[in-house]
Amino acid sequence: MGYSRGRRVGNQIFIAGCVASDGDGNVMGKDAYEQTIYIIEKIEKYLRELNGELPDVVSTITHLKDFKHFDDYCRAFKEKFGEINPVNTTIATNSMVLSEHLVEITAIAIDTKE
């Protein structure tokens, strides 16, 4: 498609919007909570591939298919990020990659160990 899933520039790591799909395109998670957990674990995997880690995340942008999913999304987000507390913007959208996708998250990280 002409873009990278993740890219490192100096100590900054940019992770493109991730949805809850596996490598074969199967939707993972039946609700926004499960999809958010899957997505954050996916982001963490891409960060590790670029020599980063989840605590390096400073900003996220989230698209929700509907704001009715906000509480489930927030619960999962807090569980996975804990005390990291990245800044976040959440946007409601009525169209996602697949109709089963409820959440999409983009992340920016800064590796302070470099």
Secondary structure, DSSP 4 states (H G I P E B T S, - for coil): ----SEEEETTEEEEEEE-SB-TTS-B--SSHHHHHHHHHHHHHHHHHHTT--GGGEEEEEEEES-GGGHHHHHHHHHHHHTT---EEEEEE-S--SSTT--EEEEEEEE-TT-
